[in-house]
Amino acid sequence: MTVIPFSQALRERTWTSHGQSEGAGFMTDLMKGTGTRDDYVALVAQHFFIYEAIEAAAARLADDPIASAFITPQLTRLPAIEADLEFLLGADWRAQITPLPTTQRYVDRVNEVADWTGGFIAHHYTRYLGDLSGGQHIYKVMQRHFGFDTNGVGFYIFDQIASPAEFKNEYREQLDAVDWSPEERERVIDEVLLAYRFNTELFEDLAAAKAAA
């Protein structure tokens, strides 16, 4: 019997959810150019809270024998998000932003699973491999729509990663190398599905906040 590598099973089992998240109306409008600069700023603000939680968890797990293989400064996004927000909103940016309801649930979940290596890796995988896959295209589109140079879109620029494709392949090889039981692999896949659901619901929250404003 052929055993499917875990990274392949993970990708195949979560592909539909990934597509739903990418195709959410708020993000589609931004990518088509019908979204506004304020819409983009609102998205960056929510990213701050999410990555603050993920990277705090990464710091706590830096010595974990499994998680440490996935944690690298090359992926760290928080300083870039903070610089983007200062450029977009000014020096007092932190006083101007608050987490939306889905963002808060997302952050709470990341904090909840921060001591479960598989749960942390599920959220790490969902965010960072997604950023590496779609981010290169997103920042070019945002540059074109809003006249940014690199200021404002630093979050999407992984200047310490020479080849995103090679990096992603190595990341998937690391996933395949983890000696998780079949039951633990199922738990990780379920957590990735949950992370995608949070992302989709965040876009819905952003759309609702825009409509209310």
C-alpha positions in Angstrom: 0.0 0.0 0.0 1.3 3.4 -1.0 1.6 5.8 2.0 0.8 9.4 1.1 3.3 11.9 2.6 1.7 13.9 5.4 2.3 17.2 3.6 0.5 15.9 0.6 -2.5 14.6 2.6 -2.6 17.9 4.5 -2.7 19.9 1.2 -5.3 17.7 -0.4 -7.6 17.6 2.7 -7.5 21.3 3.2 -7.5 22.5 -0.4 -11.2 23.4 -0.5 -11.0 25.4 2.7 -7.9 27.2 1.4 -9.7 28.1 -1.8 -12.7 29.4 0.2 -10.5 31.6 2.3 -8.6 33.0 -0.7 -11.9 33.6 -2.5 -13.6 35.6 0.2 -15.3 38.7 -1.1 -13.3 41.2 0.9 -10.0 39.9 -0.4 -11.3 39.5 -3.9 -12.3 43.2 -4.0 -8.8 44.2 -2.8 -7.1 42.1 -5.4 -9.4 43.4 -8.2 -8.8 47.0 -7.2 -12.3 47.8 -6.0 -11.2 47.7 -2.4 -9.8 50.9 -0.8 -6.6 51.9 0.9 -8.6 51.9 4.2 -9.7 48.3 3.5 -6.0 47.3 3.1 -5.1 49.1 6.3 -7.9 47.3 8.2 -6.5 43.9 7.0 -2.9 44.8 8.1 -4.2 45.8 11.5 -5.8 42.4 12.0 -2.6 40.7 10.9 -0.8 42.5 13.8 -2.9 40.7 16.4 -2.7 37.3 14.7 1.1 37.4 14.2 1.7 38.8 17.7 0.1 35.7 19.0 1.8 33.2 16.7 5.3 34.7 17.2 4.8 34.8 21.0 4.0 31.1 20.8 7.1 30.5 18.6 9.3 32.2 21.2 7.9 29.9 23.9 8.5 26.8 21.7 11.9 27.8 20.4 13.5 24.9 22.3 10.8 22.3 21.5 12.5 19.4 19.6 9.7 19.4 16.9 8.5 23.0 16.7 12.0 24.4 16.6 12.6 22.9 13.1 9.9 25.2 11.7 10.7 28.3 13.6 13.2 30.6 11.8 13.8 34.4 11.8 13.4 34.3 8.0 9.7 34.0 8.5 9.2 36.5 11.3 6.6 39.0 10.3 5.8 41.1 13.3 8.5 43.8 12.8 7.4 44.2 9.2 3.8 44.6 10.2 4.6 47.2 12.8 6.7 49.2 10.3 3.8 48.9 7.8 1.3 50.2 10.3 3.5 53.1 11.3 3.8 54.0 7.6 0.0 53.6 7.0 -1.4 55.1 10.2 1.4 57.1 11.9 3.4 56.7 15.1 0.3 56.2 17.2 -0.9 53.3 15.1 -1.3 51.0 18.1 -3.9 53.2 19.7 -5.9 53.2 16.5 -6.4 49.5 16.0 -8.5 46.9 17.8 -9.1 43.2 17.0 -12.3 42.2 15.3 -14.4 39.4 16.9 -13.0 36.7 14.6 -9.5 38.0 15.2 -9.9 37.7 18.9 -11.2 34.2 18.6 -8.3 33.3 16.3 -5.8 34.8 18.8 -7.5 33.0 21.7 -7.2 29.7 19.8 -3.5 30.2 19.0 -2.9 30.9 22.6 -4.9 27.9 23.6 -2.9 25.5 21.5 0.5 27.2 22.0 1.7 24.3 24.3 0.5 21.6 21.8 3.3 21.3 19.2 1.0 20.0 16.5 -1.5 22.8 17.0 1.2 25.5 16.9 2.6 23.9 13.7 -0.9 23.8 12.1 -1.3 27.6 12.6 2.3 28.3 11.6 1.9 26.2 8.4 -1.4 27.9 7.5 -0.2 31.4 7.9 3.5 31.4 6.7 3.2 29.0 3.8 0.2 30.9 2.7 2.1 34.2 2.9 5.0 32.7 0.9 2.6 31.4 -1.7 0.3 34.3 -2.2 2.2 37.2 -0.7 4.5 37.8 -3.6 1.5 38.4 -5.8 -0.5 40.4 -3.2 2.2 43.0 -2.5 2.7 43.7 -6.2 -1.0 44.2 -6.6 -1.2 46.5 -3.6 1.8 48.5 -4.9 0.0 49.0 -8.2 -3.3 49.9 -6.7 -2.1 52.2 -3.9 1.2 53.5 -5.2 3.3 51.8 -2.4 7.0 51.2 -2.9 8.0 48.8 -0.2 6.7 50.8 2.7 3.2 49.5 3.7 3.7 46.1 2.1 6.8 44.9 4.0 4.7 42.1 5.5 4.7 40.4 2.2 8.4 40.8 1.4 10.5 37.9 2.5 13.9 39.4 1.7 15.8 36.7 3.6 14.3 33.8 1.6 16.0 33.6 -1.8 13.7 30.9 -3.2 10.2 30.7 -1.7 9.5 27.5 -3.7 12.6 25.8 -2.3 11.8 27.0 1.2 8.3 25.6 1.0 9.6 22.2 -0.3 12.0 22.0 2.7 9.1 23.0 5.0 7.0 20.2 3.6 9.9 17.7 4.0 10.1 18.7 7.7 6.4 18.1 8.1 6.8 14.6 6.5 9.7 13.9 8.9 7.7 14.4 12.1 6.9 11.1 13.7 3.2 11.8 14.5 0.7 9.0 15.0 -2.2 8.7 12.5 -4.4 10.1 15.2 -2.1 13.1 15.8 -1.9 13.8 12.1 -5.7 13.9 11.9 -5.7 16.4 14.8 -3.2 18.6 13.0 -5.3 18.5 9.8 -8.4 19.5 11.8 -6.5 22.4 13.3 -5.4 23.6 9.8 -9.0 23.5 8.7 -10.0 25.6 11.8 -7.3 28.1 10.9 -8.6 28.4 7.4 -12.1 28.9 8.8 -10.8 31.7 11.0 -9.3 33.4 7.9 -12.5 33.1 5.9 -14.5 34.5 8.8 -12.0 37.3 9.3 -12.7 38.5 5.7 -16.4 38.3 6.5 -15.8 40.4 9.6 -13.8 43.0 7.6 -16.6 43.2 5.0 -19.2 43.6 7.8 -17.2 46.3 9.5 -16.8 48.2 6.2 -20.5 48.0 5.5 -21.3 49.3 9.0 -18.9 52.2 8.6 
